[in-house]
Amino acid sequence: MSIASVQAHKVRSLLTILGIVFGVGAVVAMLSIGEGARQETLEQISILGLHNIIVRAVSPEPPSTQGQQPTKVTNSEGLTIKDAQAIKAECSFAESVEAVSEQKKLAFFGGEHADVTVLGVTPNYTNVYPARVTQGRFVTQMDLSETANNCVIGASVKQKLFGFHQSLGEHVKLGDEWFTVIGVLAPKGEAAKSSGLASRDQNLDVFIPVTTSEMKFGREKDPIKVGSKFSFSGGGWSLADQNKIQSPIDEITIALHRDADANAAAAVIGRILTRRHNKAEDFAVTVPEALLEQSQATERIFNVVMLAIASISLIVGGIGIMNIMLASVLERTHEIGIRRALGATSRTVAAQFLTEALILSMSGGVMGLAIGYAMTQAISSYADWRTIVTPLSMILAFSVSVATGIGFGYYPARQAARKDPIEALRYE
């Protein structure tokens, strides 16, 4: 009887459940966006190493301009391998320390080329970062000792330069230097863009011994480093050359012991480097674990906002169901009286109208799931956001629609069940 009643007023029923449809769709979209962001954040942070601390070389602020007191010029060399050695020696919480130099180069093989990032590393790199070799081997201590022109290439470099051909043993040109390919890494995602680190496709990385990097791609010293001078004119200080120091090492990564506190460790490392660099602000300390917590806090705020919007739609839909059900009870008062006169109990009458409300909300829930899934695909395609629709999100959204139908359908059903049979039979 409930199904027949809904089918008898198709347009009215459709208009009634629109709020439920869009509410459920919004819940599905919100949960899928949140899950996609969570997975992407976890993948990005895992690339950096959740329990790592990353020290990145940055350009120091130039001395103050004319009319102000000059900033003190320090004799800091920037990040160096000696900094990494000092951290390893002084920090008991450091399980492993890796120093990396980084340079952009153009790689050539045959008629193919690719823009790559050349990283000078040690064999310890794979203990700090998740890097899995699928072909060949990684850099060894012998490569460092011999300053060998050997390289390990990322998955995208292999694809761009060699395609489906064998790459091991081949010679590629990095800038003006030739290197022998000794290994190929497995594909991996992009570095976290929100981390403050250089954003790049890590599949376009090329790894060489750090000693080879220093010898083949060594950097010239900066003019400030070799003694730029201040001059006084017009009542203020000025600097003849404001070029910035270029550190020999771009990044130092410290892998912590499992029981170490990342924030406390970062503070200690910051103090060590500040002392070694004579208080020069030429480095930045990043804690991926803190980045993850910050990202999760942002996601929680986003989820609360989206849930509030979805809740408004569901409440509007529930009010629509209640309104139509109250009107339906009023229209069918005479029918209720006849049923009660023929022996129907108040519970039976309540069940009939509650079932009708439940059918409306479930129909809206099913349509909402379809619309929500379509919304996630559209968001993924046009906004380039990662979305993941999980079975749990679909079940949760549908359950919310059912709960809305029961919650807002109970009052009209109760009103129908409480009608006096005699009065209902007299109603015109």
C-alpha positions in Angstrom: 0.0 0.0 0.0 2.9 2.4 0.7 4.5 1.7 -2.6 1.2 2.2 -4.4 0.7 5.5 -2.6 4.2 6.7 -3.7 3.7 5.6 -7.3 0.3 7.4 -7.4 2.0 10.8 -7.0 5.2 10.4 -8.9 6.0 14.1 -9.4 5.2 15.0 -5.9 7.3 12.1 -4.6 10.2 13.2 -6.8 10.1 16.8 -5.6 9.8 15.6 -2.0 13.0 13.6 -2.2 15.2 16.2 -4.0 16.6 17.4 -0.7 17.6 13.9 0.2 19.1 13.3 -3.2 21.4 16.3 -3.1 22.2 15.8 0.6 23.3 12.2 0.1 25.2 13.2 -3.1 27.0 15.9 -1.1 27.9 13.4 1.7 29.4 11.0 -0.9 31.3 13.7 -2.6 32.6 15.1 0.7 33.8 11.7 2.0 35.4 10.8 -1.4 37.3 14.1 -1.5 38.4 13.8 2.1 39.6 10.2 1.5 41.4 11.2 -1.7 43.2 14.0 0.1 44.1 11.7 3.0 45.6 9.1 0.8 47.5 11.6 -1.2 48.9 13.2 1.9 50.0 9.9 3.3 51.7 9.0 0.0 53.4 12.3 -0.2 54.6 12.2 3.4 55.7 8.6 3.0 58.0 9.8 0.2 59.6 12.3 2.6 59.7 9.8 5.4 57.2 10.1 8.2 59.8 9.9 11.0 62.4 11.9 9.2 63.7 15.5 9.7 64.6 17.4 6.5 67.0 20.3 6.5 66.9 22.3 3.3 69.3 24.9 2.1 67.7 28.3 1.6 69.0 31.6 0.3 69.7 34.0 3.2 68.1 37.4 3.3 70.3 40.1 1.7 71.7 42.8 3.9 69.3 45.7 4.7 68.8 48.5 2.1 69.9 52.1 2.2 68.8 54.1 5.2 69.0 51.1 7.6 71.7 49.4 9.6 73.4 46.6 7.6 72.7 43.0 8.4 75.7 41.2 9.8 77.6 39.2 7.1 78.5 35.8 8.4 81.1 33.4 7.1 78.7 30.5 6.7 79.4 28.1 3.8 75.8 27.0 3.7 74.9 23.3 4.2 77.9 21.0 3.9 78.7 17.4 4.3 80.4 18.4 7.6 77.0 19.6 8.9 75.6 16.1 8.3 78.6 14.5 10.0 78.2 16.9 13.0 74.5 16.0 13.3 75.3 12.3 13.2 78.0 12.7 15.8 76.1 14.9 18.3 72.5 13.6 18.0 71.9 10.2 19.6 68.4 10.2 18.3 69.6 10.2 14.7 69.5 6.6 13.3 70.8 7.7 9.9 71.9 10.9 8.2 72.0 11.6 4.4 73.4 14.6 2.6 72.2 15.3 -0.9 73.2 17.8 -3.6 70.7 18.6 -6.3 71.1 20.2 -9.7 68.9 20.5 -12.8 70.5 19.0 -15.9 69.5 17.9 -19.4 70.0 14.2 -20.0 70.8 12.8 -23.5 70.8 9.4 -25.0 70.8 8.9 -28.8 68.2 11.3 -30.1 66.2 11.5 -26.9 66.5 14.0 -24.1 64.8 14.7 -20.7 65.0 17.4 -18.1 66.2 15.7 -15.0 67.3 16.4 -11.4 70.7 15.1 -10.6 71.1 14.1 -7.0 74.5 13.5 -5.4 74.0 10.8 -2.8 75.7 8.1 -0.7 74.7 4.4 -0.4 72.9 5.4 2.8 70.2 7.1 0.7 68.0 4.0 0.4 67.9 3.7 4.2 66.5 7.2 4.6 64.2 7.4 1.6 61.9 4.7 0.0 63.9 3.9 -3.1 63.5 0.4 -4.6 65.9 -0.7 -7.4 64.1 -2.8 -10.0 67.1 -3.3 -12.3 70.8 -3.3 -11.5 72.1 -1.8 -8.3 72.3 1.5 -6.3 75.3 3.6 -5.6 77.9 1.8 -3.5 80.8 3.0 -1.3 83.2 1.9 -4.1 81.5 4.4 -6.4 82.1 7.1 -3.9 85.7 6.1 -3.3 86.5 6.0 -7.0 84.4 9.1 -7.9 82.8 6.9 -10.5 80.7 8.2 -13.4 77.9 5.8 -12.6 74.2 6.8 -12.3 70.9 5.3 -11.2 67.9 6.6 -13.1 64.3 7.1 -12.2 61.4 5.3 -13.9 60.4 8.3 -16.1 64.0 8.9 -17.1 64.2 5.3 -18.3 61.0 5.6 -20.2 61.9 8.9 -21.9 65.4 8.0 -22.9 65.2 4.2 -23.5 61.6 3.4 -23.9 61.3 -0.4 -23.8 65.0 -1.0 -24.6 67.6 -2.2 -22.1 69.2 0.7 -20.2 71.8 -1.0 -17.9 75.3 -0.4 -19.2 74.3 2.3 -21.5 76.0 5.8 -21.4 73.9 8.9 -20.9 75.1 12.5 -21.0 74.2 14.6 -18.0 75.0 18.2 -18.9 78.5 17.9 -20.3 79.5 14.7 -18.6 79.0 11.0 -19.6 77.7 8.5 -17.1 77.1 4.7 -17.1 73.6 3.5 -16.1 74.0 1.0 -13.3 70.4 0.8 -12.0 66.8 1.7 -12.5 64.4 2.7 -9.7 60.7 1.6 -9.3 58.1 4.3 -10.1 56.9 6.5 -7.2 54.7 9.6 -6.6 55.5 13.3 -6.4 57.0 15.0 -3.4 54.6 16.9 -1.2 54.0 20.4 -2.6 52.9 21.8 0.7 56.0 20.7 2.5 58.1 23.7 1.7 60.5 21.4 -0.2 61.2 21.7 -3.9 58.3 20.2 -5.8 59.4 17.8 -8.5 58.5 14.5 -10.2 60.8 12.1 -8.4 60.6 9.7 -11.3 62.8 12.2 -13.2 65.6 11.9 -10.6 69.1 10.7 -11.5 71.4 9.5 -8.7 75.2 9.8 -8.8 77.9 9.5 -6.1 78.1 12.7 -4.1 81.8 12.8 -4.6 81.3 12.7 -8.3 78.7 15.4 -8.0 81.2 17.7 -6.1 83.9 17.0 -8.7 81.9 17.2 -11.9 79.2 19.7 -11.0 81.0 21.7 -8.3 79.6 25.2 -7.6 81.5 28.5 -7.7 81.7 30.5 -4.6 79.3 33.4 -4.2 80.6 37.0 -4.4 79.4 37.7 -0.8 81.3 34.6 0.4 84.6 35.9 -1.0 84.3 39.4 0.5 81.8 41.9 -0.8 82.0 45.2 1.0 79.5 47.7 2.3 79.7 51.3 1.3 78.2 54.4 3.0 76.7 57.1 0.9 73.7 59.5 1.1 73.3 58.9 4.8 72.8 55.1 4.6 74.4 51.8 4.1 74.4 49.9 0.7 75.8 46.7 -0.6 77.6 46.6 -4.0 76.6 43.0 -4.8 73.6 41.2 -3.2 74.1 37.8 -4.8 73.2 34.9 -2.5 75.3 32.1 -1.1 74.8 28.7 -2.9 75.3 25.8 -0.5 77.4 22.8 -1.5 74.6 20.6 -0.2 71.0 21.2 -0.9 69.4 18.8 1.6 70.2 16.8 4.8 67.8 14.2 5.9 67.9 12.7 9.4 66.1 9.4 10.0 65.1 9.3 13.6 64.9 6.3 16.0 61.3 5.1 16.5 61.1 6.4 20.1 62.5 9.9 19.3 60.3 13.0 19.5 60.4 14.6 16.0 59.7 18.2 17.2 62.3 18.1 20.0 64.8 16.6 17.6 64.2 19.3 15.1 64.8 22.0 17.7 68.2 20.4 18.7 69.2 20.1 15.0 68.2 23.7 14.5 70.5 24.8 17.4 73.4 22.8 16.1 73.2 24.3 12.6 72.6 27.8 13.9 75.8 27.5 15.9 77.8 26.0 13.0 76.5 28.6 10.5 77.2 31.5 12.8 73.5 32.4 13.2 73.1 32.6 9.4 69.5 31.9 8.3 70.5 29.8 5.4 68.6 26.6 6.2 65.1 25.5 7.0 64.1 22.5 9.1 61.0 20.6 8.1 59.3 17.9 10.1 57.1 15.7 7.9 55.2 14.3 10.9 54.2 17.8 11.8 53.2 18.4 8.2 50.9 15.4 8.4 49.3 16.6 11.6 48.7 20.0 10.1 47.3 18.5 6.9 45.0 16.3 8.9 43.8 19.3 11.0 43.0 21.2 7.8 41.2 18.2 6.4 39.1 17.9 9.5 38.0 21.5 9.2 37.2 20.9 5.5 35.2 17.8 6.4 33.2 19.7 9.1 32.3 22.5 6.7 31.3 20.0 4.0 29.3 17.9 6.5 27.5 21.0 7.7 26.5 21.8 4.1 25.4 18.2 3.5 23.4 18.2 6.8 21.5 21.3 5.7 20.4 19.6 2.5 19.4 16.5 4.4 17.4 18.5 7.0 15.6 20.4 4.2 14.9 17.0 2.5 13.6 15.6 5.8 11.4 18.6 6.4 10.0 18.1 2.8 9.2 14.4 3.6 7.5 15.4 6.9 5.5 18.1 5.2 4.2 15.8 2.4 3.5 13.0 4.8 1.5 15.3 7.1 -0.5 16.4 4.0 -0.9 12.8 3.0 -2.3 11.9 6.4 -4.8 14.8 6.2 -5.9 13.7 2.7 -6.3 10.1 3.7 -8.1 10.6 7.0 -11.2 8.9 5.8 -9.1 5.9 4.6 -7.5 5.7 8.0 -11.0 5.6 9.6 -12.2 2.8 7.3 -9.0 0.7 8.1 -9.4 1.2 11.8 -13.1 0.3 11.6 -12.2 -2.9 9.8 -9.8 -4.0 12.5 -6.4 -2.3 11.7 -4.5 -1.4 14.8 -2.9 2.0 15.4 0.5 0.3 15.1 -0.4 -1.0 11.7 -1.5 2.4 10.5 1.7 3.9 11.9 3.8 1.3 10.1 2.1 2.0 6.8 2.9 5.7 6.9 6.4 5.2 8.3 7.1 2.7 5.5 6.0 5.3 3.0 8.4 7.8 4.4 11.1 5.2 4.4 10.5 4.4 0.8 10.8 8.0 -0.1 14.1 8.5 1.8 15.5 5.2 0.4 14.6 6.2 -3.1 16.3 9.5 -2.6 19.3 7.7 -1.1 19.8 5.5 -4.1 19.5 8.4 -6.5 21.8 10.5 -4.2 24.5 7.7 -4.4 24.4 7.8 -8.2 24.6 11.6 -8.3 27.3 11.6 -5.6 29.4 9.2 -7.6 29.0 11.2 -10.8 30.0 14.4 -8.8 33.2 12.7 -7.6 34.1 11.8 -11.2 33.4 15.3 -12.4 35.5 16.8 -9.6 38.3 14.4 -10.4 38.2 15.2 -14.1 37.7 19.0 -14.1 39.2 20.1 -10.8 42.1 17.6 -11.0 41.5 16.6 -7.4 42.0 13.0 -6.3 38.8 11.4 -5.1 38.3 7.9 -3.7 34.8 6.4 -3.3 34.9 3.7 -0.6 32.1 1.2 0.2 32.1 2.7 3.7 31.2 6.2 2.4 28.4 4.8 0.3 27.0 2.8 3.2 27.3 5.8 5.5 25.5 8.1 3.1 22.7 5.7 2.5 22.3 5.0 6.2 22.0 8.8 6.8 19.2 8.9 4.2 17.4 6.0 5.9 17.8 7.7 9.3 16.4 10.9 7.9 13.3 9.1 6.5 12.7 7.4 9.9 13.3 10.5 11.9 11.1 12.9 9.9 8.5 10.3 9.1 7.8 9.2 12.6 5.8 12.3 13.6 3.3 12.1 10.6 3.0 8.3 11.2 2.3 8.9 14.9 -0.4 11.5 14.0 -2.1 9.0 11.7 -2.1 6.3 14.3 -3.6 8.5 17.0 -6.6 9.6 14.9 -10.0 8.6 16.4 -11.7 6.0 14.1 -15.2 7.6 14.5 -13.9 11.1 13.8 -11.8 9.8 10.9 -14.9 8.2 9.3 -16.9 11.4 9.6 -14.1 13.5 7.9 -15.0 14.8 4.5 
